[in-house]
Amino acid sequence: MSLLTLDETRLALAHDRDCARIYRLILNGEAHSRADIGRILQLRSTSVSRVVGDLIARRLVIEATGETSGRGRPPAILVAHTRRIGASVIYVSSQSLSGALVDLNGHLVAERRRPIAADADNAAIAEAMARLARDLLDAMPPGMSHAGTAVSLSGLIDLKQGQWLLASRWPRMRGLDIAAVLEPVAGPVTICRNLDAELRARAAREPENFAGGTILLHWGWGVGLAYAVDGEPFAPTGSFGEIGHWRLAALGQRRCGCGNTACLETGAALWSLLPALRRHWPDLDQDEVRLARQLAGLDLLALPELEMAAALLARALANACRLLFPARIAVSGPFSANPQLWARFNTLFRAEGTMDGFAVPDLAGVPASHLYEIHGAAAPLLSRAAEALLLEQA
């Protein structure tokens, strides 16, 4: 599935718009020949040939010779060169920074990972980021153009200033200037909230399930949410949805990595629950995708800490619904993979109710996967790079 969203309003010339339309048909597998294109778009063969020639010259499309079925020349088959452009994505994974190089179809060309110590400061995290960016550039296959580096972050960020303000898992890091670190290495650089990127990608893949107002709640290493209307996330400044740092009297003086006490995460996040979980199951992983598979068959409700976590999170989510009034809620993260815990959480959430005249939103668990976050972060960079190539003179 292509990650591109081509904005034809940026293409002033009719020929450039034809290039975009035809490229999209080939990239999505809807047209495989000049004849297919002419039939679908009702264009003359000379116009189609001119556009296809330009796309081939820009190496966005490859023309291959098919098998002949009789006399005459074998038909030419058109396929998109999906590794013509790649984008790097750096993202947070438990107590690590991970990197992925993806092509136009979202396929992972390369992956890298660097553990980050809990006491890491700005300099240590900046060095790890720069090394990841260089490693991903070095992994690019011959002929691939680099669209840039997208950095998908948890915690508090300032989109306008390009700064990572705070992340509770690395409390010594404050106000890291992402662009200053990465622009000299693998620019251009964009930053985004991880949950916004994930929600955008999930909505693009399943638009019918993300129509209207949707909350994406992540219940994993940390706790946070994103909100979108018809797949377009709402995060005007970059700092939004940090319900994991809502302070609750029931949590007393528990210390949070953000510097406060009694945050929801101190009673409901994986980082705070992992010690209790490992007392019963010592081999539990902290990587969320692997952990989801491990948690699926365990009796988590036998632990009072998990019962309390589910109750606290259900109330916090219900209160968030009184602020945003979503039509549906998707919950990602490893805890939703456990059927008994998920059923209990669902029951607790519905028991919280809603305001008179409003229905309780639909609640659904979605499988944990960093791929959605990677795709959602990379898509804008890849789209802009493809548009720039379409505007180039062949």
C-alpha positions, 0 to 999 in steps of 0.5 A, spaced: 500 500 500 502 506 497 504 511 503 503 517 498 498 523 498 499 527 492 496 534 493 495 536 486 493 543 488 501 544 488 501 542 481 500 548 476 501 545 470 496 540 466 501 536 464 504 535 471 497 534 474 497 528 469 503 525 471 501 525 478 494 522 476 498 516 472 503 515 477 498 514 482 494 509 478 501 505 477 503 506 484 496 503 486 496 497 481 490 500 478 494 501 471 499 496 468 500 499 461 499 505 457 492 502 454 490 501 461 491 509 463 488 511 456 482 507 458 481 509 465 483 517 464 480 518 457 486 520 455 489 520 448 495 515 447 500 521 445 498 524 451 499 518 455 506 516 452 509 523 453 507 522 461 509 515 461 516 517 458 517 523 463 515 518 469 520 513 466 526 519 465 525 521 473 525 513 475 519 513 478 516 508 473 520 502 470 517 499 463 518 492 463 517 487 457 511 482 458 510 475 455 508 475 448 502 471 446 503 471 438 506 475 433 508 482 434 511 486 439 510 483 447 506 488 451 510 493 455 508 493 463 509 499 467 511 498 474 512 503 480 519 504 482 517 503 489 525 504 492 526 511 488 525 514 494 526 513 502 525 516 508 528 515 515 523 515 521 526 515 528 521 513 534 521 511 541 521 504 543 520 502 550 527 505 553 530 505 546 530 509 540 529 505 534 530 507 526 527 505 520 528 506 513 522 505 509 520 506 501 514 509 498 510 502 499 512 503 507 516 496 506 522 496 511 528 497 507 532 497 514 531 497 521 536 500 527 536 500 534 540 504 540 538 503 547 538 509 551 540 509 559 534 512 564 539 517 566 541 519 559 541 527 558 541 531 552 548 530 549 547 522 550 540 522 546 542 527 541 548 522 539 544 516 539 539 520 534 545 522 530 548 515 529 541 512 528 540 517 522 547 516 519 546 508 520 539 509 516 543 513 510 548 508 510 543 502 509 540 506 503 540 501 496 543 504 490 539 509 486 534 511 492 533 518 494 532 520 501 526 524 503 529 526 509 528 524 517 521 524 521 522 524 528 516 521 532 516 522 539 512 521 546 512 526 551 511 533 550 514 537 544 513 543 541 512 543 533 513 550 532 520 550 535 522 543 533 524 541 540 523 535 544 521 538 551 520 532 556 519 525 556 518 522 563 522 515 561 528 520 560 527 525 566 534 529 565 532 530 557 529 537 557 528 542 550 532 538 545 533 541 539 531 536 534 532 539 527 539 542 530 541 535 531 539 532 525 539 537 519 546 537 518 546 529 518 540 527 514 535 533 513 530 535 512 527 534 518 520 533 521 517 532 528 511 529 530 507 526 536 507 518 536 500 517 537 498 522 531 502 519 526 499 512 528 492 515 528 493 518 521 496 511 518 490 507 521 485 512 519 488 511 512 488 504 512 481 503 515 477 510 513 471 506 515 473 505 522 476 512 523 470 516 520 468 522 525 471 523 532 476 518 534 480 517 540 486 513 540 488 511 547 495 508 548 496 503 554 503 501 554 510 503 556 506 510 557 499 512 557 497 518 552 491 519 547 490 522 540 484 525 537 482 526 530 476 527 526 476 523 519 483 521 520 486 528 521 489 529 528 488 535 533 495 537 536 496 544 534 502 545 538 505 538 539 503 538 546 496 534 547 493 528 550 497 527 556 492 524 560 498 519 563 500 525 567 493 527 570 494 527 577 490 523 581 489 523 589 488 515 589 496 515 587 498 518 593 506 521 593 508 516 587 514 519 583 513 520 576 519 521 571 515 528 569 517 530 576 510 530 579 507 525 583 501 521 583 500 521 575 496 516 572 502 513 569 505 511 576 499 506 577 497 504 570 503 505 565 507 499 563 514 502 566 510 502 573 507 495 573 513 492 570 516 490 577 509 487 579 508 483 573 516 480 573 515 478 580 510 473 577 513 472 570 520 474 571 521 473 563 516 478 561 519 483 555 519 490 555 518 491 548 511 492 547 510 488 541 513 482 544 510 483 551 503 483 547 504 476 545 506 474 552 501 477 556 495 474 552 495 468 556 496 470 563 492 471 569 493 479 569 487 480 573 490 476 579 494 482 580 491 487 585 495 492 581 492 491 574 485 491 577 487 498 580 490 500 573 484 498 569 479 502 574 484 508 574 484 508 566 477 507 565 475 513 569 480 517 566 478 515 559 471 517 561 473 524 563 477 525 557 470 523 553 466 528 556 472 533 553 472 530 546 465 527 545 468 521 540 464 517 536 469 511 537 475 509 541 481 505 539 486 502 544 493 500 542 498 497 547 500 490 550 495 490 555 489 490 550 491 483 548 489 480 554 482 478 553 480 477 561 483 484 562 480 487 556 473 485 558 474 488 565 477 494 562 471 495 557 466 493 563 469 499 568 469 504 562 462 503 560 460 503 568 463 510 568 457 512 563 457 518 559 452 525 560 445 525 559 443 524 551 450 521 549 451 514 547 457 511 550 463 511 545 464 504 541 471 501 544 475 497 540 482 494 541 487 494 536 494 490 535 500 493 537 505 495 532 510 500 531 509 500 523 503 504 523 507 510 527 513 509 522 508 509 516 504 515 519 511 519 520 514 517 513 508 519 509 508 527 509 516 526 507 515 521 502 509 525 499 513 532 498 519 528 495 514 525 490 511 531 488 518 535 487 520 529 483 513 530 479 515 538 478 522 536 475 524 537 468 525 531 465 
